[in-house]
């Protein structure tokens, strides 16, 4: 006796289900596109791009995304000269760079520049003044910071690095020169590796690069976390950008749109950065 109402309800539900629109996946911004997308510049961006490249290759094998580092200065130069489709920078490009290369910046994330030491180092916190003294060469022994009676080994970045530019600007300022006795490394990854194997090391790198192989220091009592970077409590913070030469073509434009989707923002967060949207 009850079969007809049940059957009628099922038929109605089926009709409703069929009539509902199919929601497009975020990755569908790349649908119908093909070709190669070359990205170069800031090394903090590399893990994000690599994750997106893996997602895109699964859904659209006709697209190949490549990414290389070299620093923000390299990113500006290569995109400006038409050698890559997108130049990545850990800073906002200057008015001079925009005018010279007709660059169009795309701010996609906020990143803190973390200060890190070897995991065995007992020091947990450092003030901005102490940090300035260390990287200017005024302080050269860990004992002055509450650590062991041992020399401090400084690790920094070369002048093409926006990580260096932000760190020097926020910590040393315009009137204090970096210590001459500083080992320069070529990327955030190289900084992490150097710190992880040197018990006397101190260096700086993008917050998103932190893992258990190194020990981040709090700065002025504030840990290098997304929450503290967003609130402004953590003092060494920067923007991350992708830049195109003029209006982006179809494939770079799809890449930039994907960063704004839920999937894109999840990838940004998974690497320790804060989406800028």
LINQUI-V922939 format. One record per pair of residues at least 24 apart in sequence whose C-alpha atoms are under 6 Angstrom apart, sorted by the first residue. I is the first residue (numbers start at 1). J is the second residue. D is the distance in Angstrom with one decimal. If there is no record, write none. Layout:
# LINQUI-V922939
i=I j=J d=D
i=I j=J d=D
This chain:
# LINQUI-V922939
i=29 j=254 d=5.7
i=30 j=254 d=5.9
i=34 j=62 d=4.9
i=34 j=63 d=4.7
i=35 j=63 d=5.0
i=36 j=63 d=5.8
i=36 j=64 d=4.7
i=36 j=65 d=5.8
i=37 j=65 d=4.7
i=38 j=66 d=5.0
i=38 j=84 d=5.1
i=38 j=85 d=5.3
i=39 j=67 d=4.7
i=39 j=84 d=5.8
i=39 j=86 d=4.8
i=39 j=87 d=5.8
i=40 j=67 d=5.5
i=40 j=68 d=4.7
i=40 j=69 d=5.4
i=40 j=75 d=5.2
i=40 j=87 d=5.2
i=40 j=88 d=6.0
i=41 j=69 d=4.7
i=41 j=70 d=5.3
i=41 j=71 d=4.7
i=41 j=72 d=4.8
i=41 j=74 d=5.2
i=41 j=75 d=3.5
i=41 j=87 d=5.6
i=41 j=88 d=4.7
i=42 j=69 d=5.6
i=42 j=71 d=4.3
i=42 j=72 d=4.5
i=42 j=88 d=5.2
i=42 j=89 d=4.9
i=42 j=90 d=6.0
i=43 j=69 d=4.9
i=43 j=187 d=5.9
i=71 j=160 d=5.4
i=71 j=161 d=4.7
i=72 j=161 d=5.5
i=72 j=162 d=5.5
i=73 j=160 d=4.8
i=86 j=243 d=5.5
i=86 j=244 d=5.0
i=87 j=242 d=5.8
i=87 j=243 d=5.1
i=88 j=241 d=5.8
i=88 j=242 d=4.5
i=89 j=241 d=5.2
i=90 j=162 d=5.0
i=90 j=240 d=4.6
i=91 j=162 d=5.9
i=91 j=239 d=5.6
i=91 j=240 d=6.0
i=102 j=245 d=5.6
i=102 j=246 d=5.5
i=103 j=244 d=5.6
i=103 j=245 d=4.6
i=103 j=246 d=5.5
i=104 j=243 d=5.5
i=104 j=244 d=5.2
i=104 j=246 d=5.6
i=105 j=242 d=6.0
i=105 j=243 d=4.4
i=106 j=241 d=5.4
i=106 j=242 d=5.1
i=106 j=243 d=5.9
i=107 j=241 d=4.5
i=108 j=241 d=5.8
i=108 j=275 d=5.9
i=108 j=276 d=4.9
i=109 j=239 d=5.9
i=109 j=240 d=5.1
i=109 j=274 d=5.2
i=109 j=275 d=4.4
i=109 j=276 d=4.5
i=110 j=238 d=5.9
i=110 j=239 d=4.6
i=110 j=240 d=5.9
i=110 j=273 d=5.9
i=110 j=274 d=5.0
i=111 j=237 d=5.8
i=111 j=238 d=5.4
i=111 j=239 d=6.0
i=111 j=273 d=5.4
i=112 j=207 d=5.1
i=112 j=229 d=6.0
i=112 j=236 d=5.7
i=112 j=237 d=4.1
i=113 j=205 d=5.5
i=113 j=206 d=4.6
i=113 j=207 d=5.3
i=113 j=236 d=5.5
i=113 j=237 d=5.9
i=114 j=204 d=5.5
i=114 j=205 d=5.5
i=114 j=206 d=5.9
i=114 j=207 d=5.0
i=114 j=224 d=5.9
i=115 j=203 d=5.7
i=115 j=204 d=4.5
i=115 j=216 d=5.7
i=115 j=217 d=5.7
i=116 j=202 d=5.7
i=116 j=203 d=5.6
i=116 j=215 d=5.3
i=116 j=216 d=4.2
i=116 j=217 d=5.6
i=117 j=201 d=5.5
i=117 j=202 d=4.7
i=117 j=215 d=5.2
i=118 j=195 d=5.7
i=118 j=196 d=5.5
i=118 j=199 d=5.2
i=118 j=214 d=5.3
i=118 j=215 d=5.8
i=119 j=214 d=5.3
i=119 j=215 d=4.9
i=122 j=147 d=6.0
i=123 j=147 d=5.7
i=124 j=217 d=5.2
i=125 j=217 d=5.2
i=125 j=218 d=4.5
i=125 j=219 d=5.8
i=126 j=219 d=5.1
i=126 j=220 d=6.0
i=127 j=219 d=5.3
i=127 j=220 d=4.5
i=132 j=171 d=5.7
i=132 j=172 d=5.4
i=135 j=178 d=5.8
i=135 j=179 d=5.6
i=136 j=178 d=4.7
i=136 j=179 d=4.4
i=137 j=179 d=4.7
i=152 j=200 d=5.3
i=153 j=200 d=5.4
i=153 j=201 d=4.6
i=154 j=182 d=5.0
i=154 j=201 d=5.9
i=154 j=202 d=5.2
i=154 j=203 d=5.9
i=155 j=182 d=5.6
i=155 j=183 d=4.8
i=155 j=184 d=5.8
i=155 j=203 d=4.6
i=156 j=184 d=4.8
i=156 j=203 d=6.0
i=157 j=184 d=4.9
i=157 j=185 d=5.2
i=158 j=184 d=5.8
i=208 j=271 d=5.2
i=208 j=272 d=4.1
i=208 j=273 d=5.8
